[in-house]
Amino acid sequence: MADHIQISPEFEQLSQECDLLKEEFAALFAEWEHLTKTVIPNIEAEYAVKIGVLHHELLLIKIDIQRTRREAELIQAAINRGANVDPESIEQQLENEFSQWKAKLDAEVTNINAAKLRLSTLMSQEDSTELRKLYRALAKKLHPDVNPNQSQDAQNVWLQVQSAYEMGDLTQLQALGLLVDDLPENYDLPSSIDLLKKRRNDLKLQIKTMLQKLAELKSLPLFQWEECLDSPQCVAEEQNLIREQIDAAKEQREAVQAILDQLKTGRGNE
């Protein structure tokens, strides 16, 4: 009669515990990825479109005020020295001094346009749910923190899984899910009780670390905007506050421009 392999109850219990811990870690990791790759970018995009565009307009006016004041200072300095006012030289100096601000404004425009594109191409709720569910299952099978001895093939598939998830490519992720089914399931299974205990302790530590990271992430001020952005009234109130600042800045810009115009027409020395 053939010998039967006997698995000790302790080994079996530890194996089951490790499997549950892997499931917990995969869930936490998937939540982290969802927050960092989807939720936060979506909040930032929505903020940029609903609020950021007005902040950009306000900043544009404030920089215009600073530039106008600086131009007036340069003209007045030339007049005080009794020198000829050289508009081209002054314009070049202004370009040099405000180049960093121009770069900042250009970057904001790029971000706003990217935010509009992102919001216009969001996945459906159904596909998003399916993407997260599949990614969580694949993370349990392939994430290197819970599968330290995985094969090179598994490592390569994991890299493809991460890329597909970041791109929001549900079709590719589904294809990779089928591919994973062909990979050996027990390539990372420890062969002794001592190794299983170590794996269990490692998983518990990784879960603790991930919980701490999630708590820190969720405490970011950015998440306070999420509720406001979902409320038309809250958004309108914030927009009105910024528009009031824009109106005040426009008045200030007109006053500064009037001073500059006087200098340019020679009335500033009268």
C-alpha positions in Angstrom: 0.0 0.0 0.0 1.4 3.4 -1.0 2.4 5.7 1.7 0.3 8.8 2.2 1.7 12.2 3.0 0.6 13.4 6.4 0.2 17.1 6.9 0.3 18.1 10.6 -2.7 20.1 11.9 -0.3 22.9 13.0 1.1 23.1 9.5 -2.3 23.2 7.9 -3.6 25.8 10.4 -0.5 28.0 9.8 -1.0 27.7 6.0 -4.6 28.8 6.3 -3.7 31.7 8.6 -1.1 32.8 6.1 -3.6 32.6 3.3 -6.0 34.8 5.2 -3.2 37.3 6.0 -2.3 37.4 2.3 -6.0 38.1 1.5 -6.0 41.0 4.1 -2.7 42.4 2.8 -3.9 42.2 -0.8 -7.1 44.1 0.2 -5.1 46.8 2.0 -2.6 47.1 -0.9 -5.5 47.3 -3.4 -7.1 50.1 -1.4 -3.7 51.9 -1.3 -3.4 51.6 -5.0 -7.0 52.7 -5.6 -6.5 55.8 -3.4 -3.1 56.8 -4.9 -3.8 55.9 -8.5 -7.5 56.8 -8.8 -9.1 58.6 -5.9 -6.4 61.2 -5.3 -5.8 62.0 -9.0 -9.6 62.3 -9.5 -9.9 64.7 -6.5 -7.0 66.7 -7.9 -8.5 66.8 -11.3 -11.9 67.8 -10.1 -10.4 70.5 -7.9 -8.4 71.8 -10.8 -11.4 72.1 -13.0 -13.9 73.5 -10.5 -11.6 75.6 -8.3 -8.0 75.6 -9.7 -9.0 77.4 -12.9 -10.1 80.4 -10.8 -7.0 80.3 -8.7 -5.1 80.3 -12.0 -6.9 83.4 -13.1 -6.3 85.1 -9.8 -2.6 84.3 -9.9 -2.4 85.6 -13.5 -3.7 88.9 -12.4 -1.5 89.2 -9.4 1.6 88.4 -11.5 0.4 91.0 -14.0 0.2 93.6 -11.2 3.7 92.7 -10.0 5.1 93.0 -13.5 3.4 96.3 -14.1 4.7 97.7 -10.9 8.2 96.5 -11.8 8.0 98.1 -15.2 7.0 101.4 -13.6 9.9 101.1 -11.2 12.4 100.5 -14.0 11.0 103.5 -16.0 11.1 105.7 -12.9 14.6 104.7 -12.2 15.7 105.6 -15.7 14.0 109.0 -15.4 15.6 109.6 -12.0 19.1 108.9 -13.6 18.3 111.3 -16.4 18.7 108.4 -18.9 16.7 107.5 -21.9 14.0 105.0 -21.3 14.7 101.9 -23.4 11.5 99.9 -23.8 13.2 96.9 -25.4 15.8 96.7 -22.6 13.1 97.0 -19.9 10.9 94.4 -21.6 13.9 92.0 -21.7 14.6 92.5 -18.1 11.0 91.9 -17.2 11.0 88.7 -19.2 14.1 87.5 -17.3 12.8 88.4 -13.9 9.3 86.8 -14.5 10.4 83.8 -16.4 9.8 81.5 -13.4 6.3 82.8 -12.9 5.6 82.3 -16.6 6.8 78.7 -16.3 4.5 78.2 -13.2 1.5 79.6 -15.1 2.2 77.4 -18.1 2.5 74.4 -15.9 -0.9 75.2 -14.3 -2.5 75.5 -17.7 -1.1 72.1 -18.6 -2.4 70.6 -15.4 -5.9 72.0 -15.9 -6.0 70.7 -19.4 -4.9 67.3 -18.2 -7.5 67.4 -15.5 -10.3 68.1 -18.0 -9.1 65.2 -20.1 -9.0 62.8 -17.1 -12.5 63.7 -16.0 -13.8 63.2 -19.5 -12.4 59.7 -19.8 -13.3 58.2 -16.4 -14.2 54.5 -16.3 -17.8 53.5 -15.6 -18.5 52.6 -12.0 -19.1 49.0 -13.0 -15.7 48.7 -14.8 -13.9 50.5 -12.0 -15.3 48.0 -9.5 -14.3 45.0 -11.6 -10.8 46.5 -12.1 -10.3 46.8 -8.4 -11.7 43.4 -7.6 -9.4 41.7 -10.2 -6.4 43.7 -9.1 -6.9 42.7 -5.5 -7.1 39.0 -6.5 -3.9 39.3 -8.6 -2.1 41.2 -5.8 -2.7 38.2 -3.5 -1.2 35.9 -6.0 1.7 38.0 -7.3 2.6 40.8 -4.9 6.3 40.2 -4.0 5.8 41.2 -0.4 3.5 38.2 0.2 5.1 36.0 -2.4 8.8 36.4 -1.8 9.9 33.2 -3.6 7.8 33.7 -6.7 9.1 32.6 -10.1 10.6 35.0 -12.6 7.5 34.4 -14.8 5.3 35.5 -11.9 7.4 38.6 -11.4 7.1 39.6 -15.0 3.4 39.1 -15.0 3.1 41.3 -11.8 4.9 44.1 -13.6 2.4 43.8 -16.5 -0.5 43.7 -14.0 0.7 46.9 -12.4 1.0 48.6 -15.7 -2.4 47.5 -16.9 -4.0 48.7 -13.6 -2.3 52.1 -13.8 -3.6 52.5 -17.4 -7.1 51.4 -16.3 -6.9 48.7 -19.0 -9.6 46.2 -17.8 -9.3 44.0 -20.9 -5.5 43.6 -20.4 -5.9 42.9 -16.7 -8.5 40.2 -17.4 -6.1 38.6 -19.9 -3.4 38.6 -17.3 -5.8 37.1 -14.8 -6.2 34.1 -17.2 -2.4 33.9 -17.6 -1.9 33.7 -13.9 -4.1 30.6 -13.7 -1.3 28.8 -15.7 1.3 29.7 -13.1 2.1 27.2 -10.3 0.2 27.9 -7.2 2.6 26.6 -4.6 5.8 28.0 -5.7 6.1 30.2 -2.6 4.7 27.8 0.0 7.2 27.4 2.9 8.2 23.8 3.5 8.4 23.8 7.3 6.4 25.0 10.3 9.2 27.4 11.3 9.2 29.0 7.8 5.4 29.3 7.9 5.6 31.0 11.3 8.1 33.5 9.9 5.9 34.1 6.9 2.9 34.7 9.2 4.9 37.2 11.3 6.2 38.9 8.2 2.7 39.2 6.8 1.4 40.7 10.1 4.2 43.3 10.1 3.4 44.2 6.4 -0.3 44.6 7.3 0.6 46.8 10.2 2.8 48.9 8.0 0.2 49.2 5.3 -2.5 50.2 7.9 -0.2 53.0 9.1 0.4 54.2 5.5 -3.3 54.2 4.8 -4.0 56.2 7.9 -1.4 58.8 7.1 -2.7 59.0 3.5 -6.3 59.4 4.5 -5.3 62.3 6.9 -4.1 64.4 4.0 -5.9 67.8 3.7 -6.7 66.8 0.1 -9.4 64.4 1.3 -11.2 67.2 3.0 -11.9 68.6 -0.4 -13.6 65.4 -1.6 -16.9 66.1 0.2 -16.9 69.8 -0.8 -16.3 68.9 -4.5 -19.3 66.6 -4.4 -21.5 69.5 -3.1 -22.6 72.1 -5.7 -23.3 74.6 -2.9 -19.9 74.2 -1.3 -18.2 74.5 -4.7 -20.2 77.6 -5.5 -19.3 79.2 -2.2 -15.6 78.6 -2.8 -15.8 79.9 -6.4 -17.6 83.1 -5.2 -14.9 83.8 -2.7 -12.2 83.5 -5.3 -14.2 85.6 -7.8 -14.4 88.4 -5.2 -10.6 88.3 -4.9 -10.4 88.4 -8.7 -12.6 91.4 -8.9 -10.5 93.2 -6.2 -7.3 92.3 -8.0 -8.6 93.6 -11.3 -9.3 97.0 -9.6 -5.8 97.0 -8.2 -4.4 96.1 -11.6 -6.2 99.1 -13.2 -4.8 101.4 -10.6 -1.2 100.2 -11.2 -1.7 100.3 -14.9 -2.8 103.9 -14.6 0.5 104.8 -12.9 2.5 103.1 -15.6 0.6 104.9 -18.3 1.3 108.2 -16.7 5.0 107.4 -16.6 5.0 106.3 -20.3 3.3 109.6 -21.4 5.7 111.7 -19.3 3.1 112.8 -16.9 4.6 110.9 -14.1 7.2 113.7 -13.6 4.8 116.5 -13.6 
